[in-house]
Amino acid sequence: MKKTLFLLLLMMALLLSACARGQERCSIEEEPSVSVPTELPIPRLADGAETVPEEPDAPTEPEKTEEDREEAVPLEPTCVGLPLLGDAPPALFVVANGETFQFQSGNYSWTSPVQPDGTQTSVIACGIHPLDAEPTDENFILLEPEGAIEFWFYVEPKTVTCRCWEERFWGKPEEGEPSCYAVEIENNTITPLGNERYVYELQADWGDGCSASYIFFAMRDAIPSEQ
């Protein structure tokens, strides 16, 4: 029996020894840990100077030449529309001797444009007769000896006519009415009849119930200006 007990103890010792050797072998065969450096090595040039890699720049568009800019942004044609007729006749602009004079209508028959609600208004204004008007600094034009009168409106009338009266009929509309002179108009230009004082009436018609007349005085200076 002592012999049997001895054999059991010997076998247990051998088993314990074998387990110890196996654990040691497993710890040796584990994958070794890898140490990572905290900073990467900086590349150096041949002379030992440090180099830092540059970050790639963001892609940029090629610079455009002047021709490219003109093609990329074409100039739009400027469209200037004429103003429409309003609720009253437009002003008359007269150009003479390099100056511009402005006249408002005193006699007119006017139909306003159609309103958003579809309505229109018509007005007839009866001012004074041209022969009852009086010359003032604002309505009298002293022309140069060979001067002419040019005129224009913001909205061009369909027809324009002009007539005038001599000074001797001023203040006598009943007597002077049939004694008027028709004045020729060419390219919106009036050529005065002579070197005496005249009162002129310009009559414009835009159609659609819109017509007006304008009054001004003019005469040519009989004395040529010194050169």
C-alpha positions in Angstrom: 0.0 0.0 0.0 2.9 2.3 0.7 4.1 1.6 -2.8 0.8 2.6 -4.3 0.6 5.8 -2.4 4.1 6.7 -3.5 3.1 6.1 -7.2 0.1 8.4 -6.8 2.2 11.2 -5.3 4.8 10.8 -8.1 2.1 11.1 -10.8 0.6 14.2 -9.2 4.0 15.8 -9.1 4.6 15.0 -12.8 1.2 16.5 -13.7 1.8 19.7 -11.7 5.3 20.1 -13.4 3.8 19.6 -16.9 1.1 22.3 -16.3 3.7 24.8 -15.0 5.8 24.2 -18.2 2.7 24.7 -20.4 1.8 28.0 -18.8 5.3 29.3 -19.2 5.3 28.2 -22.9 1.9 30.0 -23.5 3.2 33.2 -22.0 6.3 33.1 -24.2 4.2 32.4 -27.4 1.9 35.5 -26.9 2.1 38.2 -29.6 4.7 40.8 -28.5 3.4 44.3 -27.9 4.4 47.0 -30.5 5.6 50.4 -29.3 4.5 53.3 -31.5 6.7 56.5 -31.3 4.8 59.6 -30.1 6.3 61.7 -32.9 7.1 60.7 -36.5 10.6 61.3 -37.7 11.0 64.6 -39.6 12.5 64.1 -43.1 15.7 66.0 -43.7 17.4 67.3 -46.8 20.9 66.3 -47.8 22.4 69.2 -45.9 20.6 68.2 -42.7 17.9 70.9 -42.9 14.4 69.8 -41.8 11.6 69.7 -44.3 7.9 69.9 -43.5 5.6 68.4 -46.1 3.3 71.1 -47.5 -0.4 70.6 -47.5 -1.9 70.6 -51.1 -3.6 73.8 -51.9 -7.3 73.9 -52.7 -8.0 73.9 -56.5 -8.4 77.4 -57.8 -10.0 78.6 -61.1 -7.5 79.9 -63.7 -7.3 83.7 -63.8 -9.6 85.1 -66.5 -8.2 87.5 -69.0 -10.1 90.6 -70.1 -11.5 88.9 -73.1 -12.7 86.0 -71.0 -14.5 88.4 -68.6 -16.3 90.1 -71.5 -17.4 86.7 -72.9 -18.5 85.4 -69.5 -20.5 88.6 -68.6 -22.0 90.0 -71.8 -23.3 93.5 -71.7 -27.1 93.7 -71.9 -28.4 96.3 -74.3 -30.1 99.2 -72.5 -33.7 99.5 -73.5 -35.0 103.0 -72.8 -38.8 103.2 -73.1 -40.6 106.4 -73.9 -42.9 107.6 -71.1 -46.6 107.2 -71.6 -49.1 110.0 -71.8 -50.4 111.0 -68.4 -53.5 112.7 -67.2 -52.4 116.1 -68.6 -50.5 117.3 -71.7 -46.7 117.0 -71.6 -44.6 120.1 -71.6 -43.2 121.7 -74.7 -39.5 122.2 -74.9 -38.1 124.9 -77.2 -34.4 125.2 -78.0 -33.2 128.6 -79.3 -29.8 130.3 -79.2 -28.4 127.4 -77.2 -31.0 127.8 -74.5 -34.0 125.6 -73.6 -37.4 127.0 -72.7 -40.3 125.1 -71.3 -44.0 125.9 -71.9 -47.1 124.3 -70.5 -50.4 124.0 -72.4 -53.3 126.4 -71.6 -55.8 125.0 -74.2 -56.3 121.3 -74.4 -58.7 118.4 -74.8 -57.4 115.4 -72.9 -58.5 111.9 -72.3 -56.6 110.1 -69.5 -55.2 106.5 -70.0 -57.5 103.6 -69.0 -57.3 103.1 -65.2 -57.0 99.6 -63.6 -60.7 99.6 -63.0 -61.4 100.2 -66.7 -62.5 103.9 -66.3 -61.3 107.0 -68.2 -61.7 110.7 -67.7 -61.9 113.4 -70.3 -61.1 117.1 -69.7 -61.5 120.2 -71.9 -59.5 123.2 -70.8 -60.2 126.6 -72.5 -57.4 129.0 -71.8 -56.8 132.5 -73.3 -56.6 133.1 -77.0 -53.0 133.6 -78.3 -53.8 137.2 -79.1 -54.9 137.9 -75.6 -51.6 136.7 -74.2 -48.8 139.1 -73.2 -45.1 138.7 -73.7 -43.0 138.2 -70.6 -39.4 137.3 -69.8 -40.5 133.6 -69.5 -42.3 133.3 -72.9 -40.5 135.7 -75.1 -37.5 134.4 -77.2 -35.1 136.9 -78.9 -33.5 134.9 -81.7 -30.2 135.5 -83.4 -30.5 137.1 -86.9 -30.4 133.7 -88.6 -31.8 131.7 -85.7 -34.5 129.1 -85.8 -36.7 127.5 -83.2 -36.4 123.8 -82.4 -38.9 122.0 -80.2 -39.6 118.5 -78.8 -41.9 116.6 -76.4 -41.2 113.6 -74.2 -43.9 111.8 -76.2 -43.9 112.7 -79.9 -47.3 113.9 -81.2 -48.8 112.3 -84.3 -49.3 115.8 -85.9 -48.0 119.2 -85.1 -49.0 122.5 -86.8 -48.0 126.1 -86.1 -49.5 129.5 -86.8 -48.5 133.1 -85.8 -49.9 136.7 -85.7 -48.2 140.0 -86.2 -47.8 142.4 -83.2 -50.5 144.7 -84.6 -53.2 142.1 -83.8 -52.2 141.6 -80.2 -55.2 142.2 -78.0 -57.6 141.9 -80.9 -58.6 138.2 -81.1 -61.8 138.8 -83.1 -60.0 140.9 -85.7 -56.8 139.0 -85.8 -58.1 135.4 -85.8 -58.5 135.2 -89.6 -55.2 137.1 -90.2 -52.9 134.4 -88.9 -49.9 133.0 -90.9 -49.3 129.3 -91.3 -45.7 128.5 -90.3 -43.8 125.6 -91.9 -42.4 122.9 -89.7 -39.5 120.8 -90.9 -37.7 118.2 -88.6 -39.3 119.8 -85.5 -37.8 123.2 -86.5 -39.7 126.5 -87.0 -38.2 129.2 -89.2 -39.6 132.6 -88.0 -41.2 134.8 -90.7 -39.2 137.9 -90.2 -37.5 140.3 -87.8 -40.7 141.6 -86.2 -42.4 140.3 -83.0 -44.9 137.5 -83.5 -47.0 135.4 -81.2 -46.8 131.7 -82.0 -49.3 128.9 -81.3 -48.1 125.4 -81.6 -50.9 122.8 -81.9 -50.1 119.1 -81.2 -52.3 116.1 -81.5 -51.5 112.7 -80.0 -54.8 111.1 -81.1 -57.2 109.2 -78.9 -58.8 112.4 -77.7 -55.5 114.0 -76.7 -54.6 117.4 -78.2 -53.1 120.6 -76.8 -51.8 124.1 -77.9 -48.8 126.1 -76.6 -48.2 129.8 -76.8 -44.9 131.7 -77.0 -43.5 134.9 -78.4 -40.4 135.3 -80.6 -38.6 137.7 -82.9 -35.3 137.8 -84.7 -32.7 140.3 -83.7 -32.2 142.6 -86.7 -28.6 143.5 -85.5 -26.1 140.8 -86.2 -23.9 139.9 -83.2 -20.3 141.0 -83.3 -17.9 138.2 -84.3 
